[in-house]
Amino acid sequence: MKPGRVSKMLKPASVLSPAHKSCAPCSSSTRRAVLHSMIAPPHKMLYKVCALLTLLTLGFTVGCKSYKLGHPAELPFETIFIQPAKNDSFAPQAQALVSSEVREAVIRDGRVKLIANRSEADAVLMLTLTDYSRRAATRSQDDTEVAQDFDLTLQLQLDLFDQRSGEYLFQERRVQARSKAYVYDPYAGAGAANTQGLIQSEFNAIPRLARDLGRKAADELLSVW
């Protein structure tokens, strides 16, 4: 390498061009200012975030203030007497269970008070079991005349009488419940002896029907109508 070229490559810093001088490291005060501008959020953005959170809080508070727990329906009576159910159907011993389930459903709702004395109640609810049906649902593969299980349907009629006005609030409203009765135990293993007949299965299905009727009767009584 020629001596002239070496001297050009080892040129001192004092003779660097202005463009090279501009690339020199920044001062410590300049670095702190740049770092602060990168870390600290702008005041305008912070103000907008706070304002948005305030509006959301106010909207949530106003919305919750207008909401009330409980049932919105206003009933025209405060106390009720539920008359023991009559059984005009062929459902075996279902009237006592249905009466009990309707009373329990009304008590759980809590909007009206159940009265034991009819003369002291604002309204009287009369219950009548009007129909009970048993229909073959599945038949044997070996003999189509033999049913393996039955669909059971129990129907309840509701009549609500207002003792203050002497008029019916509604009449002949009907609700119904469905369940199944099996000729053979569906949970018995293969080759196991049948420990359940149709009569026993039907007897076991009556409480399920009564429970479903009680819930539906209370909904019909205490809903908006």
matplotlib code that plots the C-alpha trace (Angstrom):
import matplotlib.pyplot as plt

x = [0.0, 1.3, 2.1, -0.3, -3.3, -2.4, -2.3, -5.7, -7.2, -5.7, -7.1, -7.6, -11.1, -10.6, -10.7, -13.9, -16.6, -19.7, -21.8, -19.6, -19.8, -23.6, -23.5, -21.6, -23.3, -26.0, -25.5, -26.9, -29.6, -30.8, -31.0, -33.0, -35.5, -36.0, -36.4, -39.0, -41.0, -41.1, -42.1, -44.6, -48.1, -49.3, -51.6, -54.3, -54.5, -54.7, -57.5, -59.5, -59.1, -60.3, -63.3, -64.3, -64.0, -66.2, -68.9, -68.9, -69.2, -72.1, -73.9, -73.5, -74.8, -77.9, -78.7, -78.5, -80.6, -83.5, -83.3, -85.2, -85.0, -88.1, -91.2, -92.6, -96.1, -98.7, -101.2, -104.8, -104.7, -102.3, -103.6, -104.9, -106.6, -105.8, -108.7, -107.7, -107.8, -110.7, -109.9, -112.3, -109.7, -108.4, -105.0, -104.3, -104.2, -102.9, -105.0, -103.2, -99.8, -100.9, -102.5, -99.2, -97.0, -99.1, -99.0, -95.2, -94.7, -96.8, -94.9, -91.5, -92.6, -93.3, -95.5, -98.7, -99.5, -101.0, -104.0, -105.3, -108.8, -110.8, -112.9, -109.9, -108.3, -108.6, -108.8, -109.5, -107.8, -109.8, -108.0, -109.5, -107.8, -109.8, -108.0, -105.4, -104.3, -101.9, -100.7, -98.4, -95.1, -92.8, -93.8, -92.0, -90.0, -91.3, -94.9, -96.2, -99.4, -97.3, -96.2, -92.8, -93.5, -96.3, -96.6, -98.6, -100.4, -102.2, -104.3, -105.2, -107.9, -107.5, -110.3, -109.5, -112.3, -112.0, -113.9, -113.9, -115.7, -117.6, -116.3, -113.9, -110.5, -110.2, -111.9, -111.1, -107.5, -105.7, -102.1, -100.7, -97.7, -96.2, -94.0, -93.2, -94.0, -92.0, -93.4, -89.8, -87.1, -85.0, -81.9, -81.8, -78.9, -79.1, -80.5, -81.6, -85.0, -87.6, -88.3, -90.7, -94.1, -96.3, -98.3, -95.2, -93.7, -97.0, -97.1, -93.6, -94.4, -97.3, -95.0, -93.2, -96.4, -97.6, -94.4, -94.6, -98.2, -97.5, -94.9, -97.0, -100.1, -98.1, -96.7, -100.2, -101.5, -98.7, -97.8, -99.3, -102.7]
y = [0.0, 3.5, 5.9, 8.5, 6.2, 5.4, 9.0, 9.6, 6.7, 7.9, 11.4, 13.0, 13.7, 17.4, 17.3, 15.2, 16.6, 18.3, 15.3, 13.0, 15.4, 15.3, 11.6, 12.1, 10.8, 13.1, 14.8, 13.2, 15.9, 15.3, 11.5, 12.1, 14.3, 11.7, 8.9, 10.9, 11.6, 7.9, 6.7, 9.4, 9.3, 12.4, 14.5, 14.7, 11.0, 10.4, 12.9, 11.1, 7.8, 9.2, 10.8, 7.6, 5.6, 8.2, 8.0, 4.1, 4.2, 6.6, 4.6, 1.4, 3.1, 4.5, 1.2, -0.7, 1.9, 1.1, -2.6, -4.2, -7.7, -9.9, -10.4, -7.5, -8.8, -7.1, -9.7, -8.6, -10.5, -10.9, -14.0, -17.2, -20.4, -23.5, -26.0, -29.7, -31.2, -33.2, -36.3, -36.8, -38.9, -42.4, -41.3, -43.5, -41.5, -38.4, -35.6, -35.3, -35.2, -32.6, -30.4, -30.5, -29.7, -26.7, -25.3, -25.8, -24.0, -21.0, -20.8, -20.9, -18.0, -15.9, -13.2, -14.2, -15.6, -19.0, -19.0, -22.1, -20.6, -20.1, -17.2, -15.1, -15.3, -12.8, -15.5, -19.3, -21.6, -24.8, -27.8, -30.6, -33.6, -33.9, -36.6, -39.3, -41.3, -44.2, -44.8, -47.5, -45.9, -48.8, -52.3, -55.6, -56.7, -60.3, -59.4, -56.0, -56.4, -56.2, -52.8, -52.3, -48.8, -46.3, -42.5, -41.2, -37.8, -36.1, -33.0, -30.4, -27.7, -24.4, -22.1, -18.9, -17.1, -13.6, -13.6, -9.8, -9.2, -12.5, -13.1, -15.6, -14.2, -17.1, -20.5, -23.8, -23.2, -26.5, -27.6, -31.1, -33.2, -36.2, -39.1, -42.7, -46.1, -49.2, -52.8, -54.0, -52.4, -50.5, -50.5, -54.2, -56.0, -58.7, -61.9, -60.2, -61.0, -58.3, -56.7, -54.0, -54.4, -51.8, -51.1, -50.4, -48.2, -46.3, -45.8, -44.4, -42.0, -40.3, -38.1, -36.9, -36.0, -34.2, -32.2, -31.1, -30.1, -28.2, -26.1, -25.4, -24.5, -22.0, -20.4, -20.2, -18.6, -16.2, -15.1, -12.1, -13.0]
z = [0.0, -0.9, 2.0, 0.6, 1.0, 4.6, 5.5, 4.1, 6.1, 9.4, 9.1, 12.6, 14.0, 13.9, 10.2, 9.9, 7.6, 9.1, 8.1, 10.2, 13.1, 13.1, 13.9, 17.1, 20.3, 21.8, 25.1, 28.3, 28.7, 25.2, 25.8, 29.0, 27.2, 24.4, 26.9, 28.9, 25.8, 25.0, 28.5, 29.8, 28.1, 26.5, 28.8, 26.2, 25.7, 29.5, 29.8, 27.1, 28.8, 32.1, 30.5, 28.7, 32.0, 33.7, 31.1, 31.2, 35.0, 34.9, 32.2, 34.2, 37.4, 35.7, 34.0, 37.3, 39.1, 36.8, 37.3, 40.2, 41.5, 41.7, 39.6, 37.5, 37.5, 39.7, 41.0, 41.8, 45.1, 48.1, 49.8, 48.4, 49.5, 47.5, 47.6, 47.7, 44.2, 43.0, 40.9, 38.0, 36.2, 36.5, 37.9, 40.9, 44.1, 42.4, 43.9, 47.3, 45.6, 43.0, 45.8, 47.8, 44.8, 43.8, 47.4, 47.5, 44.2, 45.4, 48.6, 46.9, 44.6, 47.6, 46.0, 47.6, 51.0, 51.4, 53.7, 55.5, 56.1, 52.9, 54.3, 55.0, 51.5, 48.7, 46.1, 45.9, 43.5, 42.6, 41.2, 39.2, 37.6, 34.4, 32.3, 32.6, 29.6, 29.0, 25.5, 24.2, 23.1, 22.2, 21.3, 21.5, 18.5, 18.9, 19.3, 18.1, 20.2, 23.4, 24.6, 26.3, 27.7, 27.9, 27.6, 30.6, 30.5, 33.4, 32.9, 35.6, 35.4, 37.2, 38.3, 40.2, 42.1, 43.6, 46.9, 47.2, 43.9, 43.7, 40.2, 38.5, 37.6, 35.1, 34.5, 33.0, 32.3, 31.7, 32.2, 31.6, 32.4, 30.7, 31.9, 31.0, 32.5, 31.6, 31.5, 32.1, 34.2, 31.6, 33.9, 34.5, 33.0, 30.3, 31.8, 35.1, 36.5, 35.9, 39.3, 38.0, 36.4, 34.7, 37.9, 39.9, 37.2, 36.8, 40.5, 40.5, 37.7, 39.5, 41.7, 38.7, 37.0, 40.1, 40.5, 36.9, 37.3, 40.4, 38.7, 35.7, 37.7, 39.8, 36.6, 35.2, 38.5, 39.1, 35.6, 33.8, 32.5]

ax = plt.figure().add_subplot(projection="3d")
ax.plot(x, y, z, "-o")
ax.set_aspect("equal")
plt.show()
